[in-house]
Amino acid sequence: MAVVAAWFASFGLQTTLFPGVINFTLAESPARLGIAQAALTAPMLFLLPLTGVLAERADRRTLLLVFHGVAGVSAGIMAALMFAGLLSYEALVVYALVVGSAGAFVMPARDSAINGVTRVTQRLGNPLSLQRAIVFASLVQFGAQITGMGAGFLASYVGPAPLFAVQALILVAGGAMAMSMPRLPRPREHTEPVLTALVTGLRTVISSPVIWPMTLIMIAVGALVVGGGFFVIIPVLVRDIYLAGYDVLAGLMVTFWVGALFSNIILARMPLIERPGRTLMVVQTAAAFALGCIALPLPLPALFLTIFVWGLAGGVAMSLSRALVQENAPKRQIARVMSVYQLGLFGGMPAGAVIMGYVVEWMGPRDAALIPAAGILAVLIVIVLTTPILSVRRADPS
C-alpha cells in the first residue's frame, strides 16, 4: 500500500502542477493545453498491452523500482529547469511523454500484485475478498491523491518548482519501498511468444460479456470525462470563467477525490454488491449528469458541490469496474487483461484531450461540458441495450 500511496501522491501533485504550469504560468491556449495533456497518456496507448505481458513474466518489484525511478528523475529535471529559469512548453511535453511511459510499466505491475497479494493473504487464513482488497487499495489511492492535490495549493505561494522537486523525492521513495513488498510466487516460465500473449489477452477481453463492456466504458470515460473534462475543461474554467489560479484548481481536484474517498469508505463497509453491473450503470449515469451541470452558470461554491457529487459517483464506478474485471479475468492472464482494460481508459485520453482542447477554444469551457456528458450517457445506453451488464452477478464471493 505504501507503493500505491507514493505513486498516487505524486500523481495528485502532478494533476495540479502540470496543467497549472501550462495554463497559469505559461498562459497557453486550451488547444496547446490539450496537446500537452495528451502527451501524458499517449505512451500508454502503445505500451500497455506489452507491459501487461511483461508484468506476468518479470519481477514486479523490480519493475516498480525502475520505473518509479525514471519518473522521479524526470520530475527532478523539470524542477531544475524551473529553478534555472529554463521552463518551456516543449520541455513539459517531453516530461509528459517520459512520465507517461513510466506509468505504462507501473500500472499493470502494481494492479496484478494486488491480486497476487490477496490470494496469498487468503491462503494464510485471512478471508479478504478481492473487491475489499481493491476498495482498500482505492482508499489509499484516493487519500494519497488528495494529499498530493492539496499540496498543489502551495504553488500559488511558492511556485511550482519546489513542488516538482517534492514529487521527484516521493517517486524515488515509492520505488525503494517496492522492494519491501511481500515476495510473490516467481513468474512461471513462458514459452508463449509475446505477440501471441498480447492477442490472447485481447481475445479474452473481447470475448468476455463482463470485461468487454467495462473496457468500452473506460474508453468513453478516458476520452470524454478525463481527457475532456479533467484535463482541459476544468483548468480552463478556473482560469477564464472564475479568474482563479492554482489554489482553486487544487481545491476542485481535492473536492472530487474527497467525494471518491468518501464513497469508497461507505463501499468498504457494505456487504458485497450482488449486482455490481447494475450499480455501476447507475453511478456512471449520476457522474455524467454532474459533469453536465458544469455548463450551468454556477457560483463557485455550487461548482465545488457539483464536483463533490461527481467524485462520489466516480469513486464507486472506479472501484466496482476494477473489481469486476479482476474477478472475471483468468488467473493466469490477470496482468495482461488489466493492461487492456487500463488501455481503454488511458488510450482514450490523448484523443479526448486534443479534441476537447480545440472544442473548448471554440465553444468555451461551460458549453463544451455538455459534449462529454451527452457522450457518456449515449455510451451507457448502448451498453445497456447490447450487453448483459444489468444482469451481471458477483463472480467471486470470496
Number of C-alpha atoms within 10 A of each C-alpha: 17 18 26 21 24 27 28 26 28 27 21 28 25 21 22 28 27 22 26 26 22 22 23 18 14 13 13 15 15 27 20 20 27 30 22 27 30 28 24 24 29 21 22 30 21 14 19 28 29 20 26 31 23 19 27 23 15 15 16 25 24 15 24 28 21 18 22 29 22 21 25 28 20 22 27 22 16 24 23 17 15 17 15 10 10 11 18 14 15 10 13 20 18 16 21 24 20 21 23 23 24 24 26 27 26 25 24 32 28 20 21 23 22 17 21 18 18 20 17 15 14 15 11 9 8 11 12 14 20 24 27 21 17 22 26 18 19 25 23 21 25 27 22 24 28 27 19 30 30 22 20 31 23 16 21 15 10 10 18 25 23 17 23 27 20 18 28 24 18 22 29 21 19 25 27 19 18 23 16 11 15 12 14 14 10 11 12 10 8 10 7 9 8 14 12 10 19 21 13 15 25 18 13 20 24 16 11 14 15 23 26 23 25 24 23 18 21 25 24 25 27 27 27 28 29 22 31 32 26 18 29 32 28 19 29 29 19 21 18 13 14 12 10 15 20 27 20 21 26 27 17 25 26 29 24 24 27 22 23 28 26 18 21 27 17 11 20 17 10 10 8 16 15 14 15 22 24 17 17 22 20 14 19 23 21 18 25 25 19 21 23 20 19 24 17 12 11 13 9 14 9 13 17 19 16 23 24 23 23 25 25 24 24 26 29 25 25 19 23 22 23 21 22 22 22 25 21 19 20 13 13 10 19 26 30 31 31 27 32 29 29 25 25 25 26 29 27 27 33 28 21 28 34 25 20 31 30 19 22 23 17 13 12 19 27 20 16 22 28 19 18 24 24 15 16 23 19 13 16 20 12 11 19 16 10 10 14 14 23 16 14 16 16 18 14 14 12 12
